[in-house]
Each structure stands twice: as structure tokens, then as C-alpha cells.
């Protein structure tokens, strides 16, 4: 996508400087910063402290982390240590483990002298594959928007609600939930996006809204608790969210608050779709509520917020009484029966073992 008219991916390799670079998302929307990642610790901190975030981007970052470490030390011990070290950074997003497993399976049989080049080539490939996956997700999701536009909203904007940021900043490019929106815009279909703020880290307010502004997408920022009200009054035609892990039976783990939106959509007969590239599917799990580990993050994310003051200064402020403890589960699980469909790079399917099997017959599903 573009920033001030210049194309960017969220992570890339600068061949002139032989360095991996990322957009440091902690500073958005108030400041656009690009930083270098040069050591294994850099990659771990970037993932753990959310300089990068979003399951597909986390996986791509891990791939480059392995590649950079293999250039430093291509030994078996280094490969195993890199897997363990990066895997410990974020427990919920399955793309992290997928990318690390993919890299280790490729590199382990190779002689040490061949590992660095092979790792970097595969890291580049993971990024390119993610871009194409998300482009296809957008084209498949576009058909849903087209149908609503033609049958229910002729000449009027299709109103789409999204939660958290599943935009190009959460992937290498295009985004998952936002890809159908960008494709709709390119197709000339009028849309209006309801952007959930997404407490506690405000990824909707800080990142999705920034993307919408950057790409001239009609939208309004709303507080998290407004979605149900909008649905009750017929102001939402469609919900599209992303996911950090989806089970083989179609349960969806996404940013905290997604489950509540699914309940509201179900109660008001609003279609609720989840956009996901196939590496986000955890084929080893069936029951998302029982089996997906939910990351608990630090109290400070709840008790304090970042923002721009009237004088232009960006600062963090406390919003609760001194000494008040906080709970901070980062994700929740939406059971498959609340999901209208899954939008993947291979098409749209029912959120079920049978639906996923139809699109991915090479996977063995019980």
C-alpha cells in the first residue's frame, strides 16, 4: 500500500544496506518511523513489544529473524535456539509457529554452509506468498460486498464494521479484513467502514483509521461498545474481522472484543465473516475455547493510553486510580456457529471442519 504516495510493505529487505526494515507501529498514527532489525534480539523485541503485530506479519518477521541469525551462526544449536527464542515471544498467533516450523523443516537437512542463503530466500518467499494470499482474500471477499451492494444497497454505501487492525499493517501488504474493502474501492463500489477503537491498545483508532485516512476510505471511528447499537438500528450491513488463529473446526481467535461483536451480529442477523490466509489455520486444534492459549499482557496497556496532546506532544497518560490492578487478556475466541463464513485465499467456506476440508482437501481433518 502507499504512504504519502510511496509504496511500502510492512516489512522488507533493503538490499543496498543488507538490512531488514519494518514500520515501527508503536508510533502510528502520529509519527511514521522505519527501523532496522539486525540481531535476533531485535526481532524478538519487535514481535514481543508489538513494533510489528498481526499474525501474518509476525510470521514474516520470524522468517527474517531466522534468516538473519543463520547468517551469523548456521549451526544446529543456533537453529534450535532461534526457534525457541522467537516462539516464546507471542503465544497466541499461530503464524509465528507456522513460520518457524517452515524455516526449520527447510534448513535442518541442509549443510550449515547452505543455510543462510536458503533461509533468506525462503523469508523473501514467505512475504511474497503472504501478499498474494491477501490479494486473493480481497478478491474473494469482494464478491460478498458486490452481492450486498447489488441486492440490498443499490446506489448506497455498503456499511462494514471491523475490529482491531487486520489491515496491510498486520500483514506484509493488502491486509486480510481490509483487502476486500480496498478491492471494493478499486471496483467503484461505495463503502463506509465503522472502525472499532479496539481497547486496550487502540489498534483500530491508531492503525485502521490511519490506513483509512491514507487511502481515502470513507469511515468513522467508533468506541468498542457502539457496534451493537449500530447493528440494532440497521446501520451495519456486514462485519469482517481478521484472526490470529483459527481451529480446524472453524473457531476463531482474534483480538479481545471480537466475540462480543459476533454475538451482536448474530442477534441482529448481520453477516459476520472472518478473513484469513491459510497459515493462520491451526489444523491440530478443534475446540478454540478449550485449546487456544490466550496471551495475558501487562496491566499498563489497560491503565495507561498514548495520545497526542493539544500542543502536539505525544504522551502516555494514566486513566485509572493509582494502585488499581488490571486484567488484560489480549484475545478471545468466537465459536464457529457465530461465524457466517471464512474468507480464504482459496475461496469462502462455512466455518466448520467440512467447510475447511472442501477448500483444503490436502489437510487431514478428523
Rosetta blueprint (number, residue, H / E / L):
1 X L
2 X E
3 X E
4 X L
5 X L
6 X E
7 X E
8 X L
9 X L
10 X L
11 X E
12 X E
13 X E
14 X E
15 X L
16 X L
17 X L
18 X L
19 X E
20 X E
21 X E
22 X E
23 X E
24 X L
25 X H
26 X H
27 X H
28 X L
29 X L
30 X L
31 X L
32 X L
33 X L
34 X E
35 X E
36 X E
37 X E
38 X L
39 X L
40 X H
41 X H
42 X H
43 X H
44 X H
45 X H
46 X H
47 X H
48 X H
49 X L
50 X L
51 X L
52 X L
53 X L
54 X L
55 X H
56 X H
57 X H
58 X H
59 X H
60 X H
61 X H
62 X H
63 X H
64 X H
65 X H
66 X H
67 X H
68 X H
69 X H
70 X H
71 X H
72 X H
73 X L
74 X L
75 X L
76 X H
77 X H
78 X H
79 X H
80 X H
81 X H
82 X H
83 X H
84 X H
85 X H
86 X H
87 X H
88 X L
89 X L
90 X L
91 X L
92 X L
93 X L
94 X H
95 X H
96 X H
97 X H
98 X H
99 X H
100 X H
101 X H
102 X H
103 X H
104 X H
105 X H
106 X H
107 X H
108 X H
109 X L
110 X L
111 X L
112 X H
113 X H
114 X H
115 X H
116 X H
117 X H
118 X H
119 X H
120 X H
121 X H
122 X H
123 X H
124 X H
125 X H
126 X H
127 X H
128 X H
129 X H
130 X H
131 X H
132 X H
133 X H
134 X H
135 X H
136 X H
137 X H
138 X H
139 X H
140 X H
141 X H
142 X H
143 X H
144 X H
145 X H
146 X H
147 X H
148 X H
149 X H
150 X H
151 X H
152 X L
153 X L
154 X L
155 X L
156 X L
157 X L
158 X E
159 X E
160 X E
161 X E
162 X E
163 X L
164 X L
165 X L
166 X L
167 X L
168 X H
169 X H
170 X H
171 X L
172 X L
173 X L
174 X L
175 X L
176 X L
177 X H
178 X H
179 X H
180 X H
181 X H
182 X H
183 X H
184 X H
185 X H
186 X H
187 X L
188 X L
189 X L
190 X L
191 X E
192 X E
193 X E
194 X E
195 X E
196 X E
197 X L
198 X L
199 X L
200 X L
201 X L
202 X L
203 X H
204 X H
205 X H
206 X H
207 X H
208 X H
209 X H
210 X H
211 X H
212 X H
213 X H
214 X H
215 X L
216 X L
217 X L
218 X L
219 X E
220 X E
221 X E
222 X E
223 X L
224 X H
225 X H
226 X H
227 X H
228 X H
229 X H
230 X H
231 X H
232 X H
233 X L
234 X L
235 X L
236 X L
237 X L
238 X E
239 X E
240 X E
241 X E
242 X L
243 X L
244 X L
245 X E
246 X E
247 X E
248 X L
249 X L
250 X L
251 X L
252 X E
253 X E
254 X E
255 X E
256 X L
257 X L
258 X H
259 X H
260 X H
261 X H
262 X H
263 X H
264 X H
265 X H
266 X H
267 X H
268 X L
269 X L
270 X L
271 X E
272 X E
273 X E
274 X E
275 X E
276 X L
277 X L
278 X H
279 X H
280 X H
281 X E
282 X E
283 X L
284 X L
285 X L
286 X L
287 X L
288 X H
289 X H
290 X H
291 X H
292 X L
293 X L
294 X L
295 X L
296 X E
297 X L
298 X L
299 X L
300 X H
301 X H
302 X H
303 X H
304 X E
305 X E
306 X E
307 X E
308 X E
309 X L
310 X L
311 X L
312 X L
313 X L
314 X E
315 X E
316 X E
317 X E
318 X E
319 X L
320 X L
321 X L
322 X L
323 X L
324 X L
325 X L
326 X L
327 X L
328 X L
329 X E
330 X L
331 X E
332 X E
333 X E
334 X E
335 X L
336 X H
337 X H
338 X H
339 X L
340 X L
341 X E
342 X E
343 X E
344 X E
345 X L
346 X L
347 X E
348 X E
349 X E
350 X L
351 X L
352 X L
353 X H
354 X H
355 X H
356 X H
357 X H
358 X H
359 X H
360 X L
361 X L
362 X L
363 X L
364 X L
365 X L
366 X L
